[in-house]
Amino acid sequence: MSCRVLAVRADSVGDVLLMGPAVRAIAAGGASVTMLCSPRGAPAARILPELDDVVVARLPWIDPDPEPVDRASVDALVDEIERRHFDQAIVFTSFHQNALPFALVARMAGIPVVAAISSDYPGSLLDVRHQVRDDVHEVERALSLVSTLGYVLPQGDDGRLRVCRERRPTHVELAVDPGYVVVHPGASVPARAWEPERLVALVDALVAAGRRVVVTGGPSERALTARVASGPRAGVRDLGGMQDLCELVEVVANAAAIIVGNTGPAHVAAAVGTPVVSLFAPTVPASRWRPLRVPHVVLGDQEIECAGCRARTCPRPGHPCLGSVTIEDVLEALDRLAPMEAPTYQRDSRVLAS
């Protein structure tokens, strides 16, 4: 009987996608892998290759909008995990998150082996207390953790992000006419986004340069995408309100490039090989969160004195780390990655795109 592993990553779409190589490493070791993730991250978990099952739970010590902790919900989570009879729990966290609350849940559920990266004294909560440098990319950080239990990527797996693709047409049939530029104006927190009026000017400049533009956003971002797209006009499509991550994957996969902040669609692009112009506010280090192993340009002042602030809303006038980026900077980066006069970057055509 194969080992049953619970992999835990309880935050957003991008965070879950970055765990994909570690999930593949666990599966390559012959284990059955279930991922516990938040409702926000679950759509990403469901398109990860080699993942067998998904458990959805909001962890109030991780969730950015946490509900109060109560005994009944914790007991229900313990019961659900205990019922599945896991042999190992691997608790993935980013550098500012604490793995020990879930390690306690795992112990209460009777999981015999629990591993996590932790700088805090774990007592008897962890069997593997791993340490890693602060400048390691999230993907490498996760791979280093699973390696402590003997899980490594198989020969021939280059460690890129991958997703399972349905390859079905989008509801506006963009797939039949690829080569547009995606502009994704939103971000998981306001401090990681460019001001809407600058994005409006960027879309104007892209259209003036002869680019076709698709503006994307989730259900809560309809007003933002409508503003950035500036209403119906030639050369621009507003896809704000998209509910389906699989559809977003196809929209990004058929693009010449994407212009996006440090948020989930940047990692979607890395998973399908679409070049990224990254408007990267250094609230967290680009060395840990930049698009992985895909052509990209990081824009934004990464050396600003307030780098690493982890602010959700920038307290400084003019949002200087991103305010220093000009529309000309973005256009130049885009022309470097996806010049109009040359073929766009050749992407992997397999069902599992890298």
HELIX and SHEET records of a PDB file:
HELIX    1   1 VAL A   13  LEU A   17  1                                   5    
HELIX    2   2 GLY A   20  ALA A   28  1                                   9    
HELIX    3   3 ALA A   42  ALA A   45  1                                   4    
HELIX    4   4 ARG A   71  ARG A   84  1                                  14    
HELIX    5   5 LEU A  100  MET A  108  1                                   9    
HELIX    6   6 GLU A  138  SER A  147  1                                  10    
HELIX    7   7 LEU A  174  VAL A  176  5                                   3    
HELIX    8   8 PRO A  190  ARG A  192  5                                   3    
HELIX    9   9 PRO A  196  ALA A  208  1                                  13    
HELIX   10  10 PRO A  219  GLU A  221  5                                   3    
HELIX   11  11 ARG A  222  ALA A  229  1                                   8    
HELIX   12  12 LEU A  245  ALA A  253  1                                   9    
HELIX   13  13 GLY A  264  VAL A  272  1                                   9    
HELIX   14  14 ALA A  286  TRP A  289  1                                   4    
HELIX   15  15 PRO A  320  GLY A  323  1                                   4    
HELIX   16  16 ILE A  327  LEU A  337  1                                  11    
SHEET    1   A 6 ASP A  53  VAL A  56  0                                        
SHEET    2   A 6 SER A  32  CYS A  37  1                                        
SHEET    3   A 6 ARG A   4  VAL A   8  1                                        
SHEET    4   A 6 GLN A  88  VAL A  91  1                                        
SHEET    5   A 6 VAL A 113  ILE A 117  1                                        
SHEET    6   A 6 VAL A 128  HIS A 130  1                                        
SHEET    1   B 2 VAL A 163  CYS A 164  0                                        
SHEET    2   B 2 LEU A 352  ALA A 353 -1                                        
SHEET    1   C 6 VAL A 236  GLY A 240  0                                        
SHEET    2   C 6 VAL A 213  GLY A 217  1                                        
SHEET    3   C 6 VAL A 181  HIS A 184  1                                        
SHEET    4   C 6 ALA A 257  GLY A 261  1                                        
SHEET    5   C 6 VAL A 276  LEU A 279  1                                        
SHEET    6   C 6 HIS A 296  LEU A 299  1                                        
END                                                                             
